[in-house]
Amino acid sequence: KALPKVPEIDHASRREIIKAKLRKNCSCAPKRIKATVLGFFPVLQWLPKYRCREYIWGDIMSGLVIGIILVPQAIAYSLLAGLKPIYSLYTSFFANIIYFLMGTSRHVSVGIFSLLSLMVGQVVDRELLLAGFDLNDDPQQLIDGTNGWNISDSNRTIFNLSLGAVSTECDKECYAIAVAAALTFLAGVYQVLMGVFRLGFVSMYLSESLLDGFATGASLTILTAQVKYLIGIKIPRSQGYGVLITTWIYIFQNISQANFCDIITSAVCIAVLVLAKELGDRYKHKLKIPLPTELVVIVFATLVSHYGKLNEVYASSVSGAIPTGFIPPQVPRFSLLQRVAVDAIPLSIVGFAFTISLSEMFAKKYGYTVRANQEMFAIGFCNIIPSFFHCFATSAALAKSLVKSSTGCQTQLSSIVSAVVVLLVLLFFAPLFFSLQKCVLACIIIVSLRGALRKFKDVPQRYRLNKVDAMVWCVTMLSSALISTEMGLLIGVVFSMTCIIVHTQRPHTALLGQIPSTVFYEDDGEYRNLSPVPKVKIFRFEAPLYYANKNFFLRCLYIKTGLDPAVEAARRKKSERKGKDSLNTDDRGTILKEFGQADTTSCLVPKQNDFQTIVIDCSSVPFVDTSGVNALKDLLKDYRDLQITVLLACCNSSVTDSLQRGGYFGRDNMHELLFYSIHSAVQFARDREVLADTSATPHLRALKGCRKRVMRM
């Protein structure tokens, strides 16, 4: 049936509708202001309903555990970001507070994330190198007694940073955190803009295989970057593409300079950490809280390093002084924003993609809802606001989120508890980590990569399940590891989308056969013992029919049915010409006398094909564009010239509407060309065949005999 026409709206009515919507959306009524504030700060909704007796102990326990884990991880991941450990602690502190106020997920842990730290570190190293700083210069740091902060005159390469009318001199550490803060600020702005313009759909292009491949490739880069700390050598810090390969070349060239104290310490720490992790995974159902192995290792290693004087005696590299307190807030350097504007794009996409995916995963697991758009706002402001307090990029992290959920977390209040733990370290305990060896931090980072590196074992199974997903994983992993993390993400997205395009351009096609004694039809190439339908070909096309694959559709249909209308029409014309020439022989007179001149052409029609109807199964065709409709119209006409009927089955409403608007049905009755099921189309074809056979005349049977005699001649 034709769709009812929607009455047209005049311009005056349209203007009134627009004005009404604007008044509704832009009004400042108290109710609307209240709803906006409650929506922007979800804590105002759930905190008044907080069930203290039921939730408090779980939140405190999970918050304490996450806070204890955050401290060693924050100090360790500062190596990846190329920044001092104090800035990592700042980042963990502010991110937990802001997510407590704005986040909608109860179980996500927001803070330092290894992949983002690596991406920040690569940008920081590049900008330091361009500014003229020595990346490998690690001088002994002095302590200013007035405020406890590090002053390194030996590495004060003067670099002027202008902020309006103010110009300040900046050393290496100052410039590094200025670059990281500017990068973080822009990444947060991008994430907030994505939330404003509802661009969360971008994360749909980051498939699970792509994210897993990206994480694994970046993990190889992270592991490579930590090897120099494990064995205690000093090598140049590589920049640009191919960092993994050049770093390993430098490692093998300088392997003779390895520090045996660091090697022994690394071996012991890795053995303890791996053993504790394996025992924790095996007996996690018996443990109410996970073992704080990282903190125990850091405390014990710090004591051994301090009292054993490993830095003075064996020249083992240590973390150095970590000051207490907070630096006064500072506006991100706008002069640096244009330098890192492009680098902030992949950083923002990776950050919100991991955050949203983890939020939705835990929401589904524990039976509550999260607002994806609000999550984008939350993670965006977790980057924007901390960037004024000398912090760098954050996002949700899977490992800490799993620990948080397994330790009894009930609400976002646990984030405040974690922030308090980090605050105590910032105010009182940070200087105690002065003698902590860098190789111990590298061990913590490497052991934390176990989950991502174990993805290699899943490649065979991934390949058996879906070859395209396996290819996406491999391409993304290799490009992230061998080229760079940013290029790896871009290559992975482009390759994944290319696979989708190729899949729609060259989809699966099949001829269907009937399941015996049923009304169902399946692919005769996938199933056995299917019954072919006499004089009917059933063709299935599993993709949208549009301009990019219409030629593939036609070519596959011709191959599957064994009949190309253009070729068949040309062959018949050629046969007619040959037949007319043969009638010039002596036998022509006898044939003309018997049947008459009018019947000659009928005698010369070639033998009919083994089918008279083509049924196209459109159940897997989501839409048809103008080119697709024109292809179907040409197909209908070409086969009709050969006296072959084309029927469409299982079309959805979108396809049917496109066919109607494109004039596919023409003057024909739509119900004779379009059917709700394949079986109804097959029954229609059979009924037409029976009707045609019963209405055959003796004259037509005589023409068939004529055709046989002509063919024998």
HUJO-V374658 format. One record per helix or strand of 2 or more residues. SS is the DSSP state (H for helix, E for strand). FROM is the first residue (numbers start at 1). TO is the last residue. If there is no record, write none. Layout:
BEGIN
ss:SS from:FROM to:TO
ss:SS from:FROM to:TO
END
This chain:
BEGIN
ss:H from:11 to:26
ss:H from:30 to:40
ss:H from:43 to:46
ss:H from:52 to:81
ss:H from:85 to:102
ss:E from:110 to:111
ss:H from:114 to:130
ss:E from:142 to:143
ss:E from:150 to:151
ss:H from:153 to:155
ss:E from:159 to:163
ss:E from:166 to:170
ss:H from:172 to:196
ss:H from:200 to:205
ss:H from:208 to:231
ss:H from:243 to:253
ss:H from:255 to:257
ss:H from:260 to:282
ss:H from:293 to:308
ss:H from:310 to:314
ss:H from:334 to:340
ss:H from:343 to:366
ss:H from:372 to:384
ss:H from:386 to:389
ss:E from:395 to:396
ss:H from:398 to:406
ss:H from:413 to:433
ss:H from:438 to:448
ss:H from:450 to:465
ss:H from:467 to:482
ss:H from:485 to:505
ss:E from:509 to:515
ss:E from:521 to:523
ss:E from:530 to:531
ss:E from:535 to:541
ss:H from:550 to:561
ss:H from:565 to:582
ss:H from:588 to:595
ss:H from:597 to:603
ss:E from:611 to:617
ss:H from:626 to:641
ss:E from:645 to:649
ss:H from:653 to:661
ss:H from:670 to:672
ss:E from:674 to:675
ss:H from:678 to:694
ss:H from:698 to:712
END
